[in-house]
């Protein structure tokens, strides 16, 4: 069973949003899905993602 996704407001520079929007279109994703993909890849590369469960490891702290 998966947990519901956390919702929060994200303020971006309009030029950054435009770049992300174009990139998302190129990848056949919504902007939201593409931002989540990019963040997940970054967290995975930093070694802070539990590879088995695709979640942040408990010992990394955070708000959630």
PDBQT receptor file of N, H, CA, C and O in Angstrom, charges set to zero:
ATOM      1  N   UNK A   1       0.846  -1.181   0.000  1.00  0.00    +0.000 N 
ATOM      2  CA  UNK A   1       0.000   0.000   0.000  1.00  0.00    +0.000 C 
ATOM      3  C   UNK A   1       0.887   1.238   0.000  1.00  0.00    +0.000 C 
ATOM      4  O   UNK A   1       1.786   1.358   0.832  1.00  0.00    +0.000 OA
ATOM      5  N   UNK A   2       0.643   2.145  -0.915  1.00  0.00    +0.000 N 
ATOM      6  H   UNK A   2      -0.088   2.047  -1.591  1.00  0.00    +0.000 HD
ATOM      7  CA  UNK A   2       1.463   3.353  -0.972  1.00  0.00    +0.000 C 
ATOM      8  C   UNK A   2       0.820   4.471  -0.165  1.00  0.00    +0.000 C 
ATOM      9  O   UNK A   2      -0.399   4.547  -0.012  1.00  0.00    +0.000 OA
ATOM     10  N   UNK A   3       1.682   5.326   0.337  1.00  0.00    +0.000 N 
ATOM     11  H   UNK A   3       2.673   5.264   0.212  1.00  0.00    +0.000 HD
ATOM     12  CA  UNK A   3       1.208   6.461   1.119  1.00  0.00    +0.000 C 
ATOM     13  C   UNK A   3       0.735   7.558   0.170  1.00  0.00    +0.000 C 
ATOM     14  O   UNK A   3       1.238   7.664  -0.949  1.00  0.00    +0.000 OA
ATOM     15  N   UNK A   4      -0.230   8.380   0.604  1.00  0.00    +0.000 N 
ATOM     16  H   UNK A   4      -0.638   8.294   1.512  1.00  0.00    +0.000 HD
ATOM     17  CA  UNK A   4      -0.652   9.499  -0.239  1.00  0.00    +0.000 C 
ATOM     18  C   UNK A   4       0.505  10.488  -0.399  1.00  0.00    +0.000 C 
ATOM     19  O   UNK A   4       1.347  10.622   0.488  1.00  0.00    +0.000 OA
ATOM     20  N   UNK A   5       0.533  11.165  -1.520  1.00  0.00    +0.000 N 
ATOM     21  H   UNK A   5      -0.152  11.057  -2.241  1.00  0.00    +0.000 HD
ATOM     22  CA  UNK A   5       1.614  12.105  -1.779  1.00  0.00    +0.000 C 
ATOM     23  C   UNK A   5       1.425  13.367  -0.954  1.00  0.00    +0.000 C 
ATOM     24  O   UNK A   5       0.305  13.833  -0.744  1.00  0.00    +0.000 OA
ATOM     25  N   UNK A   6       2.529  13.901  -0.499  1.00  0.00    +0.000 N 
ATOM     26  H   UNK A   6       3.439  13.523  -0.669  1.00  0.00    +0.000 HD
ATOM     27  CA  UNK A   6       2.540  15.144   0.273  1.00  0.00    +0.000 C 
ATOM     28  C   UNK A   6       2.356  16.314  -0.689  1.00  0.00    +0.000 C 
ATOM     29  O   UNK A   6       3.020  16.377  -1.724  1.00  0.00    +0.000 OA
ATOM     30  N   UNK A   7       1.471  17.227  -0.358  1.00  0.00    +0.000 N 
ATOM     31  H   UNK A   7       0.932  17.177   0.482  1.00  0.00    +0.000 HD
ATOM     32  CA  UNK A   7       1.238  18.411  -1.175  1.00  0.00    +0.000 C 
ATOM     33  C   UNK A   7       1.838  19.623  -0.485  1.00  0.00    +0.000 C 
ATOM     34  O   UNK A   7       1.757  19.759   0.736  1.00  0.00    +0.000 OA
ATOM     35  N   UNK A   8       2.447  20.509  -1.282  1.00  0.00    +0.000 N 
ATOM     36  H   UNK A   8       2.514  20.399  -2.274  1.00  0.00    +0.000 HD
ATOM     37  CA  UNK A   8       2.966  21.759  -0.749  1.00  0.00    +0.000 C 
ATOM     38  C   UNK A   8       3.122  22.755  -1.882  1.00  0.00    +0.000 C 
ATOM     39  O   UNK A   8       3.239  22.377  -3.047  1.00  0.00    +0.000 OA
ATOM     40  N   UNK A   9       3.123  24.020  -1.531  1.00  0.00    +0.000 N 
ATOM     41  H   UNK A   9       3.028  24.327  -0.584  1.00  0.00    +0.000 HD
ATOM     42  CA  UNK A   9       3.296  25.077  -2.535  1.00  0.00    +0.000 C 
ATOM     43  C   UNK A   9       4.777  25.208  -2.876  1.00  0.00    +0.000 C 
ATOM     44  O   UNK A   9       5.636  25.117  -1.998  1.00  0.00    +0.000 OA
ATOM     45  N   UNK A  10       5.062  25.418  -4.132  1.00  0.00    +0.000 N 
ATOM     46  H   UNK A  10       4.364  25.492  -4.845  1.00  0.00    +0.000 HD
ATOM     47  CA  UNK A  10       6.433  25.584  -4.580  1.00  0.00    +0.000 C 
ATOM     48  C   UNK A  10       6.498  26.836  -5.443  1.00  0.00    +0.000 C 
ATOM     49  O   UNK A  10       5.824  26.929  -6.468  1.00  0.00    +0.000 OA
ATOM     50  N   UNK A  11       7.306  27.785  -5.024  1.00  0.00    +0.000 N 
ATOM     51  H   UNK A  11       7.853  27.709  -4.191  1.00  0.00    +0.000 HD
ATOM     52  CA  UNK A  11       7.464  29.017  -5.787  1.00  0.00    +0.000 C 
ATOM     53  C   UNK A  11       8.731  28.912  -6.618  1.00  0.00    +0.000 C 
ATOM     54  O   UNK A  11       9.809  28.654  -6.083  1.00  0.00    +0.000 OA
ATOM     55  N   UNK A  12       8.604  29.111  -7.927  1.00  0.00    +0.000 N 
ATOM     56  H   UNK A  12       7.728  29.320  -8.361  1.00  0.00    +0.000 HD
ATOM     57  CA  UNK A  12       9.739  29.021  -8.835  1.00  0.00    +0.000 C 
ATOM     58  C   UNK A  12       9.872  30.302  -9.643  1.00  0.00    +0.000 C 
ATOM     59  O   UNK A  12       8.886  30.982  -9.931  1.00  0.00    +0.000 OA
ATOM     60  N   UNK A  13      11.084  30.608  -9.996  1.00  0.00    +0.000 N 
ATOM     61  H   UNK A  13      11.885  30.056  -9.762  1.00  0.00    +0.000 HD
ATOM     62  CA  UNK A  13      11.335  31.696 -10.928  1.00  0.00    +0.000 C 
ATOM     63  C   UNK A  13      10.623  31.347 -12.241  1.00  0.00    +0.000 C 
ATOM     64  O   UNK A  13      10.695  30.203 -12.688  1.00  0.00    +0.000 OA
ATOM     65  N   UNK A  14       9.946  32.304 -12.858  1.00  0.00    +0.000 N 
ATOM     66  H   UNK A  14       9.887  33.234 -12.495  1.00  0.00    +0.000 HD
ATOM     67  CA  UNK A  14       9.213  32.012 -14.093  1.00  0.00    +0.000 C 
ATOM     68  C   UNK A  14      10.094  31.426 -15.203  1.00  0.00    +0.000 C 
ATOM     69  O   UNK A  14       9.634  30.569 -15.958  1.00  0.00    +0.000 OA
ATOM     70  N   UNK A  15      11.329  31.863 -15.314  1.00  0.00    +0.000 N 
ATOM     71  H   UNK A  15      11.703  32.559 -14.701  1.00  0.00    +0.000 HD
ATOM     72  CA  UNK A  15      12.224  31.327 -16.344  1.00  0.00    +0.000 C 
ATOM     73  C   UNK A  15      12.574  29.867 -16.052  1.00  0.00    +0.000 C 
ATOM     74  O   UNK A  15      12.670  29.054 -16.971  1.00  0.00    +0.000 OA
ATOM     75  N   UNK A  16      12.763  29.540 -14.781  1.00  0.00    +0.000 N 
ATOM     76  H   UNK A  16      12.685  30.201 -14.035  1.00  0.00    +0.000 HD
ATOM     77  CA  UNK A  16      13.030  28.161 -14.406  1.00  0.00    +0.000 C 
ATOM     78  C   UNK A  16      11.817  27.296 -14.708  1.00  0.00    +0.000 C 
ATOM     79  O   UNK A  16      11.954  26.187 -15.224  1.00  0.00    +0.000 OA
ATOM     80  N   UNK A  17      10.628  27.801 -14.387  1.00  0.00    +0.000 N 
ATOM     81  H   UNK A  17      10.516  28.701 -13.967  1.00  0.00    +0.000 HD
ATOM     82  CA  UNK A  17       9.408  27.037 -14.655  1.00  0.00    +0.000 C 
ATOM     83  C   UNK A  17       9.259  26.783 -16.153  1.00  0.00    +0.000 C 
ATOM     84  O   UNK A  17       8.915  25.675 -16.566  1.00  0.00    +0.000 OA
ATOM     85  N   UNK A  18       9.513  27.794 -16.956  1.00  0.00    +0.000 N 
ATOM     86  H   UNK A  18       9.792  28.694 -16.621  1.00  0.00    +0.000 HD
ATOM     87  CA  UNK A  18       9.408  27.637 -18.405  1.00  0.00    +0.000 C 
ATOM     88  C   UNK A  18      10.367  26.574 -18.915  1.00  0.00    +0.000 C 
ATOM     89  O   UNK A  18      10.002  25.754 -19.757  1.00  0.00    +0.000 OA
ATOM     90  N   UNK A  19      11.596  26.588 -18.405  1.00  0.00    +0.000 N 
ATOM     91  H   UNK A  19      11.892  27.255 -17.722  1.00  0.00    +0.000 HD
ATOM     92  CA  UNK A  19      12.587  25.579 -18.803  1.00  0.00    +0.000 C 
ATOM     93  C   UNK A  19      12.128  24.183 -18.384  1.00  0.00    +0.000 C 
ATOM     94  O   UNK A  19      12.240  23.233 -19.159  1.00  0.00    +0.000 OA
ATOM     95  N   UNK A  20      11.609  24.057 -17.157  1.00  0.00    +0.000 N 
ATOM     96  H   UNK A  20      11.518  24.829 -16.527  1.00  0.00    +0.000 HD
ATOM     97  CA  UNK A  20      11.109  22.766 -16.675  1.00  0.00    +0.000 C 
ATOM     98  C   UNK A  20       9.904  22.304 -17.491  1.00  0.00    +0.000 C 
ATOM     99  O   UNK A  20       9.758  21.119 -17.790  1.00  0.00    +0.000 OA
ATOM    100  N   UNK A  21       9.050  23.251 -17.843  1.00  0.00    +0.000 N 
ATOM    101  H   UNK A  21       9.169  24.214 -17.600  1.00  0.00    +0.000 HD
ATOM    102  CA  UNK A  21       7.862  22.920 -18.623  1.00  0.00    +0.000 C 
ATOM    103  C   UNK A  21       8.248  22.362 -19.997  1.00  0.00    +0.000 C 
ATOM    104  O   UNK A  21       7.691  21.357 -20.439  1.00  0.00    +0.000 OA
ATOM    105  N   UNK A  22       9.190  23.006 -20.662  1.00  0.00    +0.000 N 
ATOM    106  H   UNK A  22       9.643  23.822 -20.302  1.00  0.00    +0.000 HD
ATOM    107  CA  UNK A  22       9.649  22.528 -21.969  1.00  0.00    +0.000 C 
ATOM    108  C   UNK A  22      10.310  21.159 -21.846  1.00  0.00    +0.000 C 
ATOM    109  O   UNK A  22      10.088  20.278 -22.676  1.00  0.00    +0.000 OA
ATOM    110  N   UNK A  23      11.112  20.989 -20.820  1.00  0.00    +0.000 N 
ATOM    111  H   UNK A  23      11.292  21.705 -20.145  1.00  0.00    +0.000 HD
ATOM    112  CA  UNK A  23      11.790  19.715 -20.583  1.00  0.00    +0.000 C 
ATOM    113  C   UNK A  23      10.772  18.611 -20.314  1.00  0.00    +0.000 C 
ATOM    114  O   UNK A  23      10.893  17.504 -20.839  1.00  0.00    +0.000 OA
ATOM    115  N   UNK A  24       9.769  18.920 -19.492  1.00  0.00    +0.000 N 
ATOM    116  H   UNK A  24       9.672  19.819 -19.065  1.00  0.00    +0.000 HD
ATOM    117  CA  UNK A  24       8.724  17.946 -19.173  1.00  0.00    +0.000 C 
ATOM    118  C   UNK A  24       7.978  17.521 -20.438  1.00  0.00    +0.000 C 
ATOM    119  O   UNK A  24       7.688  16.339 -20.622  1.00  0.00    +0.000 OA
ATOM    120  N   UNK A  25       7.674  18.467 -21.294  1.00  0.00    +0.000 N 
ATOM    121  H   UNK A  25       7.910  19.427 -21.144  1.00  0.00    +0.000 HD
ATOM    122  CA  UNK A  25       6.996  18.148 -22.552  1.00  0.00    +0.000 C 
ATOM    123  C   UNK A  25       7.855  17.201 -23.388  1.00  0.00    +0.000 C 
ATOM    124  O   UNK A  25       7.350  16.238 -23.966  1.00  0.00    +0.000 OA
ATOM    125  N   UNK A  26       9.156  17.484 -23.447  1.00  0.00    +0.000 N 
ATOM    126  H   UNK A  26       9.566  18.267 -22.979  1.00  0.00    +0.000 HD
ATOM    127  CA  UNK A  26      10.075  16.620 -24.196  1.00  0.00    +0.000 C 
ATOM    128  C   UNK A  26      10.099  15.200 -23.652  1.00  0.00    +0.000 C 
ATOM    129  O   UNK A  26      10.322  14.249 -24.402  1.00  0.00    +0.000 OA
ATOM    130  N   UNK A  27       9.871  15.052 -22.349  1.00  0.00    +0.000 N 
ATOM    131  H   UNK A  27       9.690  15.824 -21.740  1.00  0.00    +0.000 HD
ATOM    132  CA  UNK A  27       9.912  13.743 -21.689  1.00  0.00    +0.000 C 
ATOM    133  C   UNK A  27       8.520  13.122 -21.533  1.00  0.00    +0.000 C 
ATOM    134  O   UNK A  27       8.373  12.078 -20.899  1.00  0.00    +0.000 OA
ATOM    135  N   UNK A  28       7.499  13.769 -22.112  1.00  0.00    +0.000 N 
ATOM    136  H   UNK A  28       7.618  14.618 -22.627  1.00  0.00    +0.000 HD
ATOM    137  CA  UNK A  28       6.117  13.289 -22.037  1.00  0.00    +0.000 C 
ATOM    138  C   UNK A  28       5.638  13.148 -20.595  1.00  0.00    +0.000 C 
ATOM    139  O   UNK A  28       5.000  12.160 -20.230  1.00  0.00    +0.000 OA
ATOM    140  N   UNK A  29       5.961  14.165 -19.775  1.00  0.00    +0.000 N 
ATOM    141  H   UNK A  29       6.480  14.967 -20.071  1.00  0.00    +0.000 HD
ATOM    142  CA  UNK A  29       5.521  14.197 -18.377  1.00  0.00    +0.000 C 
ATOM    143  C   UNK A  29       4.843  15.535 -18.102  1.00  0.00    +0.000 C 
ATOM    144  O   UNK A  29       5.022  16.504 -18.841  1.00  0.00    +0.000 OA
ATOM    145  N   UNK A  30       4.067  15.569 -17.031  1.00  0.00    +0.000 N 
ATOM    146  H   UNK A  30       3.922  14.782 -16.431  1.00  0.00    +0.000 HD
ATOM    147  CA  UNK A  30       3.583  16.855 -16.536  1.00  0.00    +0.000 C 
ATOM    148  C   UNK A  30       4.752  17.542 -15.840  1.00  0.00    +0.000 C 
ATOM    149  O   UNK A  30       5.744  16.896 -15.500  1.00  0.00    +0.000 OA
ATOM    150  N   UNK A  31       4.637  18.836 -15.630  1.00  0.00    +0.000 N 
ATOM    151  H   UNK A  31       3.832  19.360 -15.905  1.00  0.00    +0.000 HD
ATOM    152  CA  UNK A  31       5.693  19.559 -14.923  1.00  0.00    +0.000 C 
ATOM    153  C   UNK A  31       5.844  18.983 -13.516  1.00  0.00    +0.000 C 
ATOM    154  O   UNK A  31       6.964  18.779 -13.047  1.00  0.00    +0.000 OA
ATOM    155  N   UNK A  32       4.739  18.723 -12.850  1.00  0.00    +0.000 N 
ATOM    156  H   UNK A  32       3.829  18.888 -13.231  1.00  0.00    +0.000 HD
ATOM    157  CA  UNK A  32       4.786  18.172 -11.500  1.00  0.00    +0.000 C 
ATOM    158  C   UNK A  32       5.512  16.823 -11.483  1.00  0.00    +0.000 C 
ATOM    159  O   UNK A  32       6.390  16.597 -10.650  1.00  0.00    +0.000 OA
ATOM    160  N   UNK A  33       5.146  15.935 -12.401  1.00  0.00    +0.000 N 
ATOM    161  H   UNK A  33       4.433  16.118 -13.078  1.00  0.00    +0.000 HD
ATOM    162  CA  UNK A  33       5.782  14.621 -12.458  1.00  0.00    +0.000 C 
ATOM    163  C   UNK A  33       7.268  14.742 -12.787  1.00  0.00    +0.000 C 
ATOM    164  O   UNK A  33       8.087  13.975 -12.282  1.00  0.00    +0.000 OA
ATOM    165  N   UNK A  34       7.609  15.708 -13.636  1.00  0.00    +0.000 N 
ATOM    166  H   UNK A  34       6.944  16.332 -14.047  1.00  0.00    +0.000 HD
ATOM    167  CA  UNK A  34       9.019  15.865 -14.009  1.00  0.00    +0.000 C 
ATOM    168  C   UNK A  34       9.846  16.410 -12.840  1.00  0.00    +0.000 C 
ATOM    169  O   UNK A  34      10.973  15.968 -12.617  1.00  0.00    +0.000 OA
ATOM    170  N   UNK A  35       9.291  17.359 -12.102  1.00  0.00    +0.000 N 
ATOM    171  H   UNK A  35       8.376  17.718 -12.283  1.00  0.00    +0.000 HD
ATOM    172  CA  UNK A  35       9.988  17.871 -10.918  1.00  0.00    +0.000 C 
ATOM    173  C   UNK A  35      10.191  16.736  -9.915  1.00  0.00    +0.000 C 
ATOM    174  O   UNK A  35      11.272  16.606  -9.341  1.00  0.00    +0.000 OA
ATOM    175  N   UNK A  36       9.169  15.919  -9.701  1.00  0.00    +0.000 N 
ATOM    176  H   UNK A  36       8.291  16.024 -10.167  1.00  0.00    +0.000 HD
ATOM    177  CA  UNK A  36       9.303  14.786  -8.780  1.00  0.00    +0.000 C 
ATOM    178  C   UNK A  36      10.371  13.812  -9.288  1.00  0.00    +0.000 C 
ATOM    179  O   UNK A  36      11.173  13.311  -8.500  1.00  0.00    +0.000 OA
ATOM    180  N   UNK A  37      10.387  13.545 -10.584  1.00  0.00    +0.000 N 
ATOM    181  H   UNK A  37       9.735  13.952 -11.224  1.00  0.00    +0.000 HD
ATOM    182  CA  UNK A  37      11.394  12.661 -11.178  1.00  0.00    +0.000 C 
ATOM    183  C   UNK A  37      12.799  13.216 -10.940  1.00  0.00    +0.000 C 
ATOM    184  O   UNK A  37      13.695  12.485 -10.518  1.00  0.00    +0.000 OA
ATOM    185  N   UNK A  38      12.988  14.511 -11.211  1.00  0.00    +0.000 N 
ATOM    186  H   UNK A  38      12.260  15.104 -11.554  1.00  0.00    +0.000 HD
ATOM    187  CA  UNK A  38      14.309  15.126 -11.042  1.00  0.00    +0.000 C 
ATOM    188  C   UNK A  38      14.757  15.101  -9.584  1.00  0.00    +0.000 C 
ATOM    189  O   UNK A  38      15.921  14.822  -9.296  1.00  0.00    +0.000 OA
ATOM    190  N   UNK A  39      13.847  15.389  -8.673  1.00  0.00    +0.000 N 
ATOM    191  H   UNK A  39      12.901  15.615  -8.907  1.00  0.00    +0.000 HD
ATOM    192  CA  UNK A  39      14.180  15.357  -7.253  1.00  0.00    +0.000 C 
ATOM    193  C   UNK A  39      14.527  13.939  -6.811  1.00  0.00    +0.000 C 
ATOM    194  O   UNK A  39      15.491  13.740  -6.071  1.00  0.00    +0.000 OA
ATOM    195  N   UNK A  40      13.745  12.945  -7.261  1.00  0.00    +0.000 N 
ATOM    196  H   UNK A  40      12.962  13.106  -7.861  1.00  0.00    +0.000 HD
ATOM    197  CA  UNK A  40      14.001  11.551  -6.894  1.00  0.00    +0.000 C 
ATOM    198  C   UNK A  40      15.372  11.112  -7.403  1.00  0.00    +0.000 C 
ATOM    199  O   UNK A  40      16.121  10.457  -6.678  1.00  0.00    +0.000 OA
ATOM    200  N   UNK A  41      15.705  11.465  -8.635  1.00  0.00    +0.000 N 
ATOM    201  H   UNK A  41      15.097  11.997  -9.225  1.00  0.00    +0.000 HD
ATOM    202  CA  UNK A  41      17.013  11.111  -9.194  1.00  0.00    +0.000 C 
ATOM    203  C   UNK A  41      18.143  11.765  -8.408  1.00  0.00    +0.000 C 
ATOM    204  O   UNK A  41      19.168  11.134  -8.150  1.00  0.00    +0.000 OA
ATOM    205  N   UNK A  42      17.962  13.009  -8.031  1.00  0.00    +0.000 N 
ATOM    206  H   UNK A  42      17.130  13.522  -8.240  1.00  0.00    +0.000 HD
ATOM    207  CA  UNK A  42      18.976  13.722  -7.257  1.00  0.00    +0.000 C 
ATOM    208  C   UNK A  42      19.179  13.088  -5.886  1.00  0.00    +0.000 C 
ATOM    209  O   UNK A  42      20.311  12.911  -5.437  1.00  0.00    +0.000 OA
ATOM    210  N   UNK A  43      18.082  12.749  -5.228  1.00  0.00    +0.000 N 
ATOM    211  H   UNK A  43      17.162  12.893  -5.592  1.00  0.00    +0.000 HD
ATOM    212  CA  UNK A  43      18.151  12.117  -3.908  1.00  0.00    +0.000 C 
ATOM    213  C   UNK A  43      18.788  10.730  -4.022  1.00  0.00    +0.000 C 
ATOM    214  O   UNK A  43      19.579  10.336  -3.166  1.00  0.00    +0.000 OA
ATOM    215  N   UNK A  44      18.445   9.997  -5.072  1.00  0.00    +0.000 N 
ATOM    216  H   UNK A  44      17.802  10.317  -5.768  1.00  0.00    +0.000 HD
ATOM    217  CA  UNK A  44      19.030   8.664  -5.290  1.00  0.00    +0.000 C 
ATOM    218  C   UNK A  44      20.540   8.774  -5.517  1.00  0.00    +0.000 C 
ATOM    219  O   UNK A  44      21.310   8.013  -4.930  1.00  0.00    +0.000 OA
ATOM    220  N   UNK A  45      20.967   9.715  -6.365  1.00  0.00    +0.000 N 
ATOM    221  H   UNK A  45      20.341  10.333  -6.842  1.00  0.00    +0.000 HD
ATOM    222  CA  UNK A  45      22.397   9.896  -6.646  1.00  0.00    +0.000 C 
ATOM    223  C   UNK A  45      23.174  10.298  -5.401  1.00  0.00    +0.000 C 
ATOM    224  O   UNK A  45      24.351   9.963  -5.264  1.00  0.00    +0.000 OA
ATOM    225  N   UNK A  46      22.520  11.017  -4.492  1.00  0.00    +0.000 N 
ATOM    226  H   UNK A  46      21.564  11.290  -4.603  1.00  0.00    +0.000 HD
ATOM    227  CA  UNK A  46      23.161  11.442  -3.248  1.00  0.00    +0.000 C 
ATOM    228  C   UNK A  46      23.201  10.310  -2.218  1.00  0.00    +0.000 C 
ATOM    229  O   UNK A  46      23.774  10.469  -1.140  1.00  0.00    +0.000 OA
ATOM    230  N   UNK A  47      22.593   9.172  -2.550  1.00  0.00    +0.000 N 
ATOM    231  H   UNK A  47      22.127   9.043  -3.426  1.00  0.00    +0.000 HD
ATOM    232  CA  UNK A  47      22.590   8.034  -1.640  1.00  0.00    +0.000 C 
ATOM    233  C   UNK A  47      21.635   8.183  -0.476  1.00  0.00    +0.000 C 
ATOM    234  O   UNK A  47      21.818   7.550   0.564  1.00  0.00    +0.000 OA
ATOM    235  N   UNK A  48      20.630   9.002  -0.634  1.00  0.00    +0.000 N 
ATOM    236  H   UNK A  48      20.480   9.516  -1.479  1.00  0.00    +0.000 HD
ATOM    237  CA  UNK A  48      19.685   9.249   0.451  1.00  0.00    +0.000 C 
ATOM    238  C   UNK A  48      18.315   8.619   0.210  1.00  0.00    +0.000 C 
ATOM    239  O   UNK A  48      17.347   8.936   0.900  1.00  0.00    +0.000 OA
ATOM    240  N   UNK A  49      18.244   7.730  -0.773  1.00  0.00    +0.000 N 
ATOM    241  H   UNK A  49      19.031   7.473  -1.334  1.00  0.00    +0.000 HD
ATOM    242  CA  UNK A  49      16.987   7.068  -1.077  1.00  0.00    +0.000 C 
ATOM    243  C   UNK A  49      17.141   5.580  -0.824  1.00  0.00    +0.000 C 
ATOM    244  O   UNK A  49      18.099   4.960  -1.287  1.00  0.00    +0.000 OA
ATOM    245  N   UNK A  50      16.197   5.009  -0.089  1.00  0.00    +0.000 N 
ATOM    246  H   UNK A  50      15.419   5.513   0.287  1.00  0.00    +0.000 HD
ATOM    247  CA  UNK A  50      16.184   3.576   0.154  1.00  0.00    +0.000 C 
ATOM    248  C   UNK A  50      15.841   2.898  -1.164  1.00  0.00    +0.000 C 
ATOM    249  O   UNK A  50      14.717   3.031  -1.648  1.00  0.00    +0.000 OA
ATOM    250  N   UNK A  51      16.780   2.179  -1.748  1.00  0.00    +0.000 N 
ATOM    251  H   UNK A  51      17.693   2.071  -1.355  1.00  0.00    +0.000 HD
ATOM    252  CA  UNK A  51      16.595   1.605  -3.074  1.00  0.00    +0.000 C 
ATOM    253  C   UNK A  51      15.497   0.551  -3.122  1.00  0.00    +0.000 C 
ATOM    254  O   UNK A  51      14.863   0.378  -4.164  1.00  0.00    +0.000 OA
ATOM    255  N   UNK A  52      15.257  -0.154  -2.026  1.00  0.00    +0.000 N 
ATOM    256  H   UNK A  52      15.772  -0.013  -1.181  1.00  0.00    +0.000 HD
ATOM    257  CA  UNK A  52      14.230  -1.194  -2.022  1.00  0.00    +0.000 C 
ATOM    258  C   UNK A  52      12.820  -0.612  -2.022  1.00  0.00    +0.000 C 
ATOM    259  O   UNK A  52      11.929  -1.125  -2.699  1.00  0.00    +0.000 OA
ATOM    260  N   UNK A  53      12.628   0.447  -1.271  1.00  0.00    +0.000 N 
ATOM    261  H   UNK A  53      13.352   0.864  -0.721  1.00  0.00    +0.000 HD
ATOM    262  CA  UNK A  53      11.286   0.988  -1.088  1.00  0.00    +0.000 C 
ATOM    263  C   UNK A  53      11.080   2.330  -1.761  1.00  0.00    +0.000 C 
ATOM    264  O   UNK A  53       9.973   2.867  -1.726  1.00  0.00    +0.000 OA
ATOM    265  N   UNK A  54      12.127   2.894  -2.382  1.00  0.00    +0.000 N 
ATOM    266  H   UNK A  54      13.027   2.458  -2.411  1.00  0.00    +0.000 HD
ATOM    267  CA  UNK A  54      12.032   4.185  -3.053  1.00  0.00    +0.000 C 
ATOM    268  C   UNK A  54      11.579   5.296  -2.095  1.00  0.00    +0.000 C 
ATOM    269  O   UNK A  54      10.851   6.207  -2.490  1.00  0.00    +0.000 OA
ATOM    270  N   UNK A  55      12.012   5.209  -0.853  1.00  0.00    +0.000 N 
ATOM    271  H   UNK A  55      12.604   4.469  -0.533  1.00  0.00    +0.000 HD
ATOM    272  CA  UNK A  55      11.670   6.242   0.117  1.00  0.00    +0.000 C 
ATOM    273  C   UNK A  55      12.958   6.768   0.751  1.00  0.00    +0.000 C 
ATOM    274  O   UNK A  55      13.999   6.113   0.709  1.00  0.00    +0.000 OA
ATOM    275  N   UNK A  56      12.868   7.934   1.325  1.00  0.00    +0.000 N 
ATOM    276  H   UNK A  56      12.022   8.466   1.360  1.00  0.00    +0.000 HD
ATOM    277  CA  UNK A  56      14.014   8.497   2.020  1.00  0.00    +0.000 C 
ATOM    278  C   UNK A  56      14.289   7.641   3.235  1.00  0.00    +0.000 C 
ATOM    279  O   UNK A  56      13.366   7.232   3.939  1.00  0.00    +0.000 OA
ATOM    280  N   UNK A  57      15.578   7.366   3.485  1.00  0.00    +0.000 N 
ATOM    281  H   UNK A  57      16.328   7.698   2.914  1.00  0.00    +0.000 HD
ATOM    282  CA  UNK A  57      15.930   6.503   4.613  1.00  0.00    +0.000 C 
ATOM    283  C   UNK A  57      15.616   7.196   5.929  1.00  0.00    +0.000 C 
ATOM    284  O   UNK A  57      15.810   8.406   6.046  1.00  0.00    +0.000 OA
ATOM    285  N   UNK A  58      15.131   6.448   6.934  1.00  0.00    +0.000 N 
ATOM    286  H   UNK A  58      14.973   5.465   6.839  1.00  0.00    +0.000 HD
ATOM    287  CA  UNK A  58      14.705   7.020   8.198  1.00  0.00    +0.000 C 
ATOM    288  C   UNK A  58      15.812   7.783   8.928  1.00  0.00    +0.000 C 
ATOM    289  O   UNK A  58      15.520   8.759   9.619  1.00  0.00    +0.000 OA
ATOM    290  N   UNK A  59      17.056   7.373   8.795  1.00  0.00    +0.000 N 
ATOM    291  H   UNK A  59      17.293   6.581   8.233  1.00  0.00    +0.000 HD
ATOM    292  CA  UNK A  59      18.128   8.028   9.520  1.00  0.00    +0.000 C 
ATOM    293  C   UNK A  59      18.548   9.353   8.907  1.00  0.00    +0.000 C 
ATOM    294  O   UNK A  59      19.464   9.998   9.417  1.00  0.00    +0.000 OA
ATOM    295  N   UNK A  60      17.906   9.775   7.827  1.00  0.00    +0.000 N 
ATOM    296  H   UNK A  60      17.162   9.250   7.413  1.00  0.00    +0.000 HD
ATOM    297  CA  UNK A  60      18.249  11.027   7.181  1.00  0.00    +0.000 C 
ATOM    298  C   UNK A  60      17.496  12.222   7.763  1.00  0.00    +0.000 C 
ATOM    299  O   UNK A  60      17.769  13.362   7.387  1.00  0.00    +0.000 OA
ATOM    300  N   UNK A  61      16.565  11.981   8.665  1.00  0.00    +0.000 N 
ATOM    301  H   UNK A  61      16.343  11.055   8.970  1.00  0.00    +0.000 HD
ATOM    302  CA  UNK A  61      15.848  13.072   9.294  1.00  0.00    +0.000 C 
ATOM    303  C   UNK A  61      14.789  13.642   8.380  1.00  0.00    +0.000 C 
ATOM    304  O   UNK A  61      14.302  12.954   7.483  1.00  0.00    +0.000 OA
ATOM    305  N   UNK A  62      14.427  14.902   8.598  1.00  0.00    +0.000 N 
ATOM    306  H   UNK A  62      14.823  15.461   9.327  1.00  0.00    +0.000 HD
ATOM    307  CA  UNK A  62      13.434  15.553   7.772  1.00  0.00    +0.000 C 
ATOM    308  C   UNK A  62      12.141  15.769   8.528  1.00  0.00    +0.000 C 
ATOM    309  O   UNK A  62      12.044  15.494   9.724  1.00  0.00    +0.000 OA
ATOM    310  N   UNK A  63      11.141  16.271   7.803  1.00  0.00    +0.000 N 
ATOM    311  H   UNK A  63      11.219  16.495   6.831  1.00  0.00    +0.000 HD
ATOM    312  CA  UNK A  63       9.878  16.635   8.418  1.00  0.00    +0.000 C 
ATOM    313  C   UNK A  63       8.859  15.496   8.439  1.00  0.00    +0.000 C 
ATOM    314  O   UNK A  63       7.856  15.589   9.147  1.00  0.00    +0.000 OA
ATOM    315  N   UNK A  64       9.089  14.445   7.692  1.00  0.00    +0.000 N 
ATOM    316  H   UNK A  64       9.903  14.370   7.116  1.00  0.00    +0.000 HD
ATOM    317  CA  UNK A  64       8.009  13.527   7.502  1.00  0.00    +0.000 C 
ATOM    318  C   UNK A  64       8.113  12.208   8.053  1.00  0.00    +0.000 C 
ATOM    319  O   UNK A  64       7.196  11.402   7.901  1.00  0.00    +0.000 OA
TER     320      UNK A  64
